[in-house]
Amino acid sequence: MRLTEPQQIISNDPARFRVVVAGRRFGKSYLAINELAKFARQPNQKCLYIATTYRQAKGVIWNDLLQLLSEKNWIKKINHSDLQITLVNNSTITLRSSENKEALRGLKFSFIALDEYADMDPDVFSTILRPTLSDTGGHAMFIGTPKSKNHFWDLYIQAGVLEDWSSHSYTTIQGGHVTPEEIEAAKRDMGEREFRQEYEAQFIDYSGTIFYAFSDQNIASAPAIDSTTPIYCGGDFNVDPMTCVISTVTGDIIHIIDEIEIYGSNTLELVQEIKSRYGSRKVYFYPDASGAKRTTNSPGLSDHIILSNNGFKVISGKSNPPVLEAIASVNSRLRTHEGKIKLYIDPKCKKLRESMIKHTYKPNTRQPDKSGMWDHMTDCVRYLVHGLFPLKQKHENSIKSTRYAGRML
């Protein structure tokens, strides 16, 4: 099949579990047909397509799938009533609906495509279909358009963190099947929320989200650095976990290139880990201000003193900045009022990416929720960004005036 460039990127992805979030008319079902045929071309494979209803399963891909396989002369037998195709190599492609999920128990599959997964009961995969892939080491692809921040959103976020999973996101126009003029017409005819969800493939639900300005556009590979490039760190002093983000700064652009998370640790171990990764280069450290008075280490020296004794330039005020002010500083870097991005995160910083998305306020408050695991990395980012570019000060072309704005040891 001839695929568009985005479809080909997804098809070439070797991850066992792929999550594809795309706008309307991207070509999701066409991609599903391609993947079913790709996996079924090997002998004795059992491939499954799951739609939300029987009518959708039959109406969306059945005829196109039959046409493709007929053109290739791959078909051995067709069971129209059971929506199953047996190929000449004894592989089978079966179409089913998530409505009759109990009928799928106990089977084995080599590949499963779940279409419009946002509209399905999440138990369809997690409880029933996941075990059907265990014996075969089979693959799965979840495709759909966002529907608020439900289980599909959770899966998309987790896919960016878990091994052997991957996530892809494309807008309608990136699919190449809808003209810009038609998309502009849809934008005029639809509400902003609906348009962003259906055509821009965005999960729209900002209730309680702290870093609302964060998006996948903030994810970009780190620029090349050499042994003379200084690094700028934001650190949070906890024993479980000790956390730190590491960045480079070019003009007014911050690029977070690495993250450190160590359980059962202390500040000295954090220092050693940074040095093992980045050698003897210059390190500017923006820490939790409370570390000036307390220690996570047995010798009794404060966390700030330990950093300073190991050659790090510690920049800190007498107290941490107001939380909401620091959060505003981060959001203003993630995306400015003019739509410019001035804070990037390398894709390998998976825990930070997930934390930026999942850290929320406590219900009905403006207090960040610290009961979970998402606040440690985001605290590091707050200390770093507010230390470099506090929102209440203006900085155009240089960070020099803010680099030493706090107390330096």
C-alpha positions in Angstrom: 0.0 0.0 0.0 1.1 3.5 -0.7 1.4 5.3 2.6 1.8 9.0 3.4 5.0 10.0 5.1 3.4 10.1 8.6 1.8 6.7 8.0 5.1 5.3 6.9 6.9 6.6 10.0 4.3 4.8 12.2 4.4 1.6 10.1 8.2 1.5 10.3 8.2 2.0 14.1 9.5 -1.3 15.6 7.9 -0.8 19.0 5.7 -3.7 20.1 2.9 -1.4 21.2 2.1 1.7 19.2 -0.3 4.5 20.2 -1.5 6.7 17.4 -3.4 9.9 18.1 -4.6 11.6 14.9 -7.1 14.1 13.6 -10.1 13.2 11.5 -9.4 12.0 8.0 -5.7 11.4 8.8 -6.1 7.9 7.3 -6.1 5.9 10.5 -8.3 3.1 9.1 -6.2 2.9 6.0 -3.1 2.6 8.2 -4.8 -0.2 10.2 -5.5 -2.1 6.9 -1.8 -1.8 6.0 -0.7 -3.1 9.4 -3.1 -6.1 9.3 -1.7 -7.0 5.9 1.9 -6.5 6.9 1.6 -8.8 9.9 -0.5 -11.4 8.0 2.0 -11.8 5.2 4.0 -14.1 7.4 2.5 -17.7 7.5 0.1 -18.9 10.2 -0.4 -15.5 11.8 -3.7 -14.5 13.5 -4.5 -10.8 13.2 -7.4 -9.0 14.7 -9.1 -5.7 14.0 -11.3 -4.3 16.8 -13.9 -1.5 16.2 -16.3 -0.1 18.7 -19.3 -1.7 17.0 -20.0 -4.5 14.5 -21.4 -2.0 12.1 -18.2 0.0 12.3 -16.0 -3.0 11.8 -17.8 -4.0 8.7 -18.5 -0.6 7.3 -15.1 1.1 7.8 -12.5 -1.4 6.6 -14.1 -4.7 5.4 -14.5 -3.9 1.7 -11.2 -2.0 1.4 -9.4 -4.9 3.1 -11.0 -7.4 0.8 -10.0 -5.3 -2.3 -6.4 -5.0 -1.2 -6.0 -8.7 -0.4 -7.8 -9.7 -3.7 -5.4 -7.5 -5.7 -2.5 -9.3 -4.1 -4.1 -12.7 -4.7 -3.6 -13.5 -1.0 -7.2 -14.7 -0.3 -7.9 -18.4 0.3 -11.3 -18.2 1.9 -13.8 -15.5 3.0 -16.3 -15.9 5.8 -18.6 -13.0 5.2 -20.9 -13.7 8.2 -18.0 -14.1 10.6 -15.9 -11.2 9.1 -12.9 -13.5 8.7 -10.4 -13.9 5.9 -8.1 -16.8 5.5 -5.0 -16.2 3.4 -3.1 -18.7 1.2 -0.3 -18.8 3.8 -2.9 -19.9 6.4 -2.8 -16.5 8.2 -6.2 -15.1 9.2 -7.5 -11.6 9.6 -10.6 -11.3 11.8 -12.8 -8.3 12.4 -14.6 -7.9 15.7 -16.3 -5.3 17.9 -15.4 -4.3 21.4 -19.1 -4.7 22.4 -18.8 -8.5 22.4 -15.5 -8.5 24.3 -16.1 -11.7 26.3 -16.1 -13.7 23.0 -12.4 -12.8 22.6 -11.2 -14.5 25.8 -8.8 -17.4 25.5 -7.7 -16.7 21.9 -4.2 -16.0 20.6 -3.2 -13.2 18.2 -0.1 -12.0 16.5 -1.3 -8.5 15.9 -4.3 -6.5 17.1 -5.4 -3.1 15.8 -7.8 -1.2 18.0 -9.6 1.5 16.1 -11.1 4.5 17.9 -9.7 3.2 21.2 -10.9 6.3 23.1 -14.5 5.1 22.7 -13.8 1.6 24.0 -13.9 0.2 27.5 -10.2 0.1 28.6 -10.8 -3.4 30.0 -11.1 -4.7 26.4 -7.4 -4.6 26.1 -6.0 -4.6 29.6 -8.1 -7.5 30.8 -9.1 -9.5 27.8 -6.8 -8.8 24.8 -3.5 -8.3 26.4 -3.2 -12.0 27.5 -4.0 -13.1 23.9 -0.7 -11.6 22.8 1.4 -13.3 25.5 2.0 -16.7 23.9 2.8 -15.2 20.5 4.8 -12.2 21.7 2.3 -10.3 19.5 2.0 -6.6 18.7 -0.8 -4.1 19.1 -1.7 -0.7 17.7 -4.1 1.7 19.3 -5.5 4.4 17.0 -8.0 7.1 17.4 -9.0 10.7 17.8 -8.9 12.2 21.3 -11.9 12.3 23.5 -11.1 14.4 26.5 -8.4 13.0 28.9 -9.8 9.5 29.3 -8.0 6.1 29.2 -6.7 6.8 25.7 -4.9 9.9 27.0 -3.4 7.8 29.8 -2.2 5.2 27.4 -0.7 7.9 25.1 1.2 9.4 28.0 2.4 6.1 29.4 3.6 5.0 25.9 6.1 7.8 26.0 7.6 6.4 29.1 7.3 2.6 28.9 9.9 0.3 27.2 8.7 -1.3 24.0 5.9 1.3 23.6 5.8 4.3 21.4 3.4 7.2 20.8 2.6 9.2 17.6 0.5 12.3 17.2 -0.5 13.9 13.9 -3.1 16.6 13.0 -5.6 16.3 10.1 -3.5 18.5 7.8 -0.4 16.4 8.4 -2.3 13.4 7.1 -2.3 15.0 3.7 -5.9 14.0 2.8 -7.7 17.3 3.6 -7.0 20.6 2.0 -6.0 23.6 4.0 -9.1 25.4 2.7 -11.4 22.7 4.1 -9.6 22.8 7.4 -10.0 26.6 7.6 -13.7 26.1 6.8 -14.1 23.6 9.6 -12.3 25.9 12.0 -14.9 28.6 11.2 -17.9 26.2 11.6 -16.8 24.4 14.8 -16.2 25.5 18.4 -12.5 26.0 19.4 -12.6 23.0 21.7 -14.1 20.7 19.1 -11.8 21.8 16.4 -8.7 21.3 18.5 -9.8 17.9 19.5 -11.1 16.6 16.1 -8.7 18.3 13.7 -5.6 19.1 15.8 -5.7 15.8 17.7 -5.4 17.5 21.1 -6.6 16.1 24.4 -8.6 19.0 25.7 -9.2 19.1 29.4 -7.2 21.7 31.3 -9.1 21.3 34.6 -6.5 21.3 37.3 -3.5 21.0 35.0 -0.5 23.0 36.3 1.7 23.2 33.2 -1.1 23.8 30.7 1.3 25.3 28.2 3.2 22.1 27.8 2.7 20.1 24.6 4.6 17.7 22.4 6.1 20.7 20.6 8.2 21.2 23.7 9.8 17.8 23.1 13.0 18.1 20.9 16.3 16.3 20.8 19.1 18.0 22.7 21.6 20.2 20.8 25.2 18.9 20.5 27.4 20.0 23.3 31.2 19.7 23.9 33.4 19.5 27.0 33.4 23.3 27.4 29.6 23.7 27.4 28.3 24.7 30.8 25.3 23.0 32.2 22.5 24.4 34.3 20.8 22.1 36.9 17.6 22.3 38.9 17.6 20.0 41.9 15.1 18.9 44.6 16.6 17.4 47.8 14.7 14.2 48.7 16.0 10.9 49.8 13.3 9.1 47.8 13.9 10.2 45.2 16.8 12.6 44.8 15.9 14.4 41.6 17.6 16.8 39.1 17.1 18.1 35.7 20.1 19.2 33.5 20.0 21.8 30.8 21.9 23.9 28.4 21.1 27.6 27.8 21.5 29.4 24.5 20.4 33.0 24.6 17.0 32.9 26.1 16.3 29.2 25.2 16.5 26.5 27.8 17.0 22.9 26.6 16.6 20.3 29.3 18.9 17.5 28.1 18.8 15.0 30.9 17.1 13.9 34.1 18.4 12.1 37.2 16.2 10.2 39.7 17.9 8.2 42.4 16.0 6.4 45.2 17.5 6.0 48.7 20.2 8.6 47.9 21.7 11.9 49.0 23.2 15.1 47.6 26.7 13.7 47.5 25.6 10.8 45.3 23.7 13.2 43.1 27.0 15.2 42.6 28.9 12.1 41.8 26.2 11.1 39.2 26.3 14.5 37.5 30.1 14.3 37.3 30.1 10.8 36.0 27.8 11.9 33.1 29.2 15.4 32.4 32.8 15.4 33.6 34.5 18.5 35.0 32.5 21.1 33.0 31.1 24.2 34.6 27.9 23.5 36.6 25.4 26.1 37.7 23.0 24.6 40.2 19.5 26.1 41.1 18.3 24.2 44.1 15.5 24.0 46.6 16.4 27.0 48.9 15.7 24.9 52.0 18.8 22.9 51.2 20.9 25.8 52.6 19.9 24.8 56.1 19.3 21.1 56.0 21.1 18.0 54.7 20.3 14.6 53.1 23.8 13.5 54.1 25.3 12.0 57.2 28.4 14.3 57.5 26.1 17.2 58.6 27.0 19.7 55.9 24.1 21.4 54.2 23.1 20.3 50.7 24.1 23.7 49.3 27.6 23.4 50.9 28.1 20.0 49.5 27.3 21.2 46.0 29.6 24.2 46.4 32.5 22.1 47.9 32.3 20.0 44.7 32.8 23.0 42.4 29.2 23.7 41.6 28.0 27.3 41.4 25.0 27.4 43.6 22.4 30.1 42.8 19.6 30.4 45.4 17.6 33.0 47.2 17.0 32.9 51.0 13.7 31.2 50.3 12.0 29.5 47.4 10.0 31.8 45.1 6.2 31.9 45.4 4.9 28.6 43.9 2.4 30.2 41.5 5.0 32.8 40.4 7.5 30.0 39.6 4.8 28.0 37.8 4.0 31.0 35.7 7.7 31.4 34.8 7.7 27.8 33.5 4.5 28.2 31.5 5.8 31.5 30.0 8.9 29.5 28.8 6.9 26.6 27.5 5.0 29.0 25.2 5.1 32.7 25.2 2.1 35.0 24.5 3.5 35.3 21.0 3.4 31.5 20.6 7.2 31.1 20.8 8.8 28.1 22.6 11.7 28.9 24.9 11.8 25.7 26.9 12.5 22.3 25.3 12.9 18.8 26.8 14.9 16.0 25.2 12.7 12.9 24.5 14.9 10.7 26.8 13.6 12.7 29.8 10.6 10.4 30.0 9.8 10.9 33.7 9.9 14.7 33.3 7.6 14.6 30.3 5.1 12.5 32.1 5.3 14.7 35.2 4.7 17.9 33.2 1.5 16.4 31.9 0.2 14.7 35.0 1.0 17.1 37.8 -2.2 18.8 38.8 -3.6 21.1 41.5 -5.5 19.7 44.4 -9.2 19.7 43.6 -10.8 23.2 43.8 -7.5 24.8 44.8 -4.4 26.5 43.4 -2.1 24.3 45.5 0.0 21.7 43.6 -0.8 18.2 44.6 2.2 16.6 46.3 0.5 13.3 47.2 1.7 11.5 44.1 5.0 11.1 42.3 4.8 14.0 39.8 6.0 17.0 41.8 9.6 16.0 42.2 10.7 16.6 38.6 8.5 19.6 38.1 9.9 21.2 41.3 13.4 20.9 39.7 12.1 22.6 36.6 10.5 25.4 38.7 13.8 26.1 40.5 15.8 26.1 37.3 13.5 28.2 35.1 12.6 30.8 37.8 16.2 31.1 38.7 17.3 31.8 35.1 14.3 33.7 33.9 12.0 34.9 36.7 8.7 36.1 35.1 8.7 39.4 37.0 11.9 40.5 35.3 12.4 41.2 31.6 15.2 39.5 29.7 15.6 39.9 26.0 18.9 38.5 24.7 20.9 37.3 27.6 20.7 35.4 30.9 23.6 37.1 32.4 21.6 39.4 34.6 19.6 36.5 36.1 22.3 33.9 36.3 23.6 35.4 39.5 20.3 37.0 40.7 20.1 34.8 43.8 22.7 34.1 46.5 25.7 32.3 45.0 28.0 30.1 47.0 
